[in-house]
Amino acid sequence: MKIVKKVTNTKPMDYVLGEFYDHYVAIDWSSTVMTISKMTSSSRTPKTSKDLPATIARIKQYLKGLKGKVILTIEETTGAQWLYVEIKDYVDKIIICNPYRNSLLKDGPKNDHKDSSALCRLLRAGLLKEVYHSNDENYKIRKLTSSYNDLIKSIVRTKNQLSADYRSIGKNYKKDILETEDEYLNFIIAEKRKIIEQQTEIKKEYFKLFKKIRDKNRTIKNLTRISGIGLTNAVKLFSAVIDANRFPNKYKYWSYSGLVKYKMESGGKLYGKKNTKYNRILKEVYKTATQRALHGKNDIREYYEFMLREVVSEKEARNTITRYIAKSTYAMMKNHTKYKPYSWRKSNRK
């Protein structure tokens, strides 16, 4: 009779983000209670603790009781950055993951227990898509820029409402003087104009802060030297990226910026192209930069005219310019270098 010796593998079976971990922890967080699920390298189902008080002290106490390497995940929410900073030093790796992607994998009824358990399984399987977070000082610029973007949206929304009020009486708010006997409409329009004036003054204060940031931040200062990118867009660009090294190449960066599309192919046939999940701020910055650069006399405008002479369509030339600006900024932020105008000439020499 042949005796088979049982061999025990002492190494963890799971491999996430290039590392082995002993504990896989997922937290479903709310303002009052939280649920924590945990799996080890050998367990098949998560062990869940639910209805725990939602406090940082309770999370730290839980994490201190775990021996070995720990990886933890939380879904991206308004409080994710705060949680990231508070508990980052208590684990070996923390992942703030994309809840939209996770929702596509969910099935059955929804509750905190199931959400936490499913998140833990996805973590161990290496199926989570990470959302970038950092406790670096530069992350504060991202928060400031986010607030600025909210202000701009509010200004645009109020102006659109004011325009609609004027159009309701056949007027144009930019050209016509208000002449109406409607007391309520007069009040509404007067208040909206006050709001716009106040918001415009606040916008000026943001611009002053952006100038201070530029004077201290060499990368932002270098970005402003690119034709088409002004101070505000340079700050928005930097805040959206922060660390360009998280993109392995320019193609990944173009995808993140919404400047390329994925091919849909099956059975050797091409079924069109699909938009990627991209950063809308970056796409807006690069599209705006292209428009501004092409209305001036600069190296980028010269590149555009060169492509038109080479019988390239206007649409294709514009898209190439947009990707050229994106490639240049990506290289500058990744390598901490200055902008090199007319670098396009080297790659187009015959």
Residue, then its C-alpha position, 0 to 999 in steps of 0.5 A: m500500500k502506497i502511503v501519500k504524505k500530506v504536504t502543508n503549504t506554509k505560505p499564504m495562498d493569496y497574492v494581491l498587488g504583488e504582496f502576500y498577506d495574512h489578513y484581508v479586512a474590509i470595512d463597511w462604514s457609516s456615520t453611526v455604525m460599521t461592519i468589519s469582515k476578515m479573511t485569512s490566507s486559509s479561510r474560505t468565508p469571511k468572519t464578520s463583526k457587525d453593528l460596531p460603533a463607527t469610531i477610529a478608536r474601535i478600528k485601531q483596537y481591532l487592527k492591533g489585535l491582528k498578527g501578521k501582514v494586514i491589507l484593508t479596504i474601504e469603498e470611496t466615500t466623502g469620509a474615505q480620505w479622513l479614514y485613509v489618513e487615520i488608519k494608514d499606519y496601522v496596516d501594511k496596505i490600504i485600498i480605497c476602492n471604486p464602489y461603482r465597479n463593486s456594485l456591478l458584481k453584487d447580487g441579492p439583497k443589500n445590507d451592511h453584513k453582505d456588503s462587508s462580506a462581499l468586499c472582503r472576498l473581492l479584496r482577497a481575490g484581487l478584484l478591487k479597483e483602487v482609487y488614488h489617495s495619499n496623506d501627502e501635503n499635495y493632497k490638500i491642493r486636490k481638496l482646494t481644487s475640488s471646492y473651486n470646481d464646486l464654486i464654478k458649477s454653482i456660478v454657471r448654474t446661477k447664471n443659467q437660472l438668471s438667463a432663464d428668468y430673463r428669457s421668460i419675459g423675452k429678455n437677454y440678461k447680458k444685454d437688456i435692462l430689466e423692466t417689469e412690474d412683477e415684484y416677485l420676479n424683480f426680487i428673484i433676479a436681484e437676489k441671483r445677481k447678488i449671489i453671482e457677485q458674491q461668488t465672483e469675489i470668492k473666485k478671485e480669492y481662490f485665484k490668489l491662493f492658486k498664485k501662492i501655490r504656483d510660487k511654492n510648487r515647481t511642477i505647477k510653475n512648469l506646467t503654466r509654461i505650456s501653451g494653452i495651460g494657464l494658472t487655474n488649469a495647471v493647478k487643476l491638472f496637478s491636483a487631479v494627478i499628484d503622482a504621475n508615477r502611478f501611470p506606467n506609460k503615456y497610454k494609461y495616462w491618455s486613457y485616464s484622461g479620456l483621450v483614447k477609446y477601447k476597441m470592442e473586438s470579438g471573433g476577429k471582428l471590430y464592433g466599434k470603440k468604447n469610452t473609458k471611465y476617465n477623469r473629467i477634469l483632466k479631459e476638460v483641461y486638455k481640450t481647453a488647452t488645445q483650443r487656447a493654444l490653437h488660437g495663438k502663435n506658438d509651438i503647438r499652433e505650428y505643430y497643428e499647421f504642420m499636420l494640416r500640410e501633411v494632409v491630416s484632417e482637422k479633427e485628427a490634427r486636433n486630437t493629436i495636439t490634445r494627446y501631445i499636450a497630455k503626453s508633455t505634461y505627463a512626462m514633466m510631472k513624472n520626471h520633474t522636468k521643464y517643458k521643451p517646446y518644439s520637441w514634436r519636430k524631432s519625431n517628425r523629421k524625415 
